[in-house]
Amino acid sequence: MSLKFNHKINTVFLDTDSKDFFITEKVNVILSPSLYWVKKVSLPVKYIREVKSLIPSLFEDILPEGNYNYFTYKKEDYFFIFAYEDKVILDTLKAKGISPAQVNNVYFAQSEFEEISIPLKINKDKSIYLKDSLVILLPSVWTQAEEVLDIDTVSLSKHFIRLNQFGHIVNNKSLYTLMFILALIISIVGVEYFIVHDKIAKTKSLRDELFVKNNLKSTMIQNRSMLKEYTALHERQMLFRQYTSHILSISLNPKQRLSELTLKENKLLVAFTGVSKGSESDILKTLKSAGVKHTSSLKEDTLHVEISL
């Protein structure tokens, strides 16, 4: 058998003039009216989600310069709308000895004290008071409040917020500008992608047409192999023409003649007849001076020359 114990989370009331807190556990925080702005409005809409987009414009005539977040809840036929600055609240918490990690939920005095019937003192100088359904903060001397707020008797509502520790770093205007620039970049990249993709598709189509027209292979690897083969063949043919030209330009004496000029695989076979021993040097010297690499042999009166292409 296991036993479960419900651990009650304490609640504190946070005002700009609150005394320092000395806590070691999580707490719920009720914000004084000094830490938020509130309005009670009647709007021609039914749902809270429809109100949220309207809140900034409903506050624009009263809010000082700042980076605000907004909240709303509905009661009967009215909406209570709130504007608050995370940074201001976080700084106040820190100044009073409460770290963000120690905060459970954050509530507004408006939602937690909307049923009070008399002014309640939050310290010796300030009191909260209900006027026209709004919880307001007044000097205690104005209200003649005698009863002190007992935070331990408060039953918290379901209307709470969570503070954003980093939301103030980038304000809304900068965020919208950044989002616009990012969207613009994405649009440009997207357009370029489709342009490049279209060009690639057209190039591929032209390549396929060219392959079919010239009876080429279906892949670039096969065609590169063919190109390499034809390039080597072309080089051999050029060498054959060059070497043949040199051979035909050799000056022979009346007894000598060219009896053979044959291409066999990658070799050019040449034979000169009527060549006596010692006279072959003139022929070989001419080939060497032309840069024709060769091997030779003299058999009887025939000079055999082999040239690799």
PyMOL commands that set and color helices and strands:
alter all, ss='L'
color gray80, all
select helices_A, chain A and resi 33-35+48-52+55-59+86-95+100-102+109-112+140-143+151-153+172-213+220-248+280-289
alter helices_A, ss='H'
color red, helices_A
select strands_A, chain A and resi 10-14+27-31+37-41+69-75+78-84+103-108+120-121+126-131+134-139+160-161+257-264+267-273+295-299+302-308
alter strands_A, ss='S'
color yellow, strands_A
deselect
rebuild
show_as cartoon
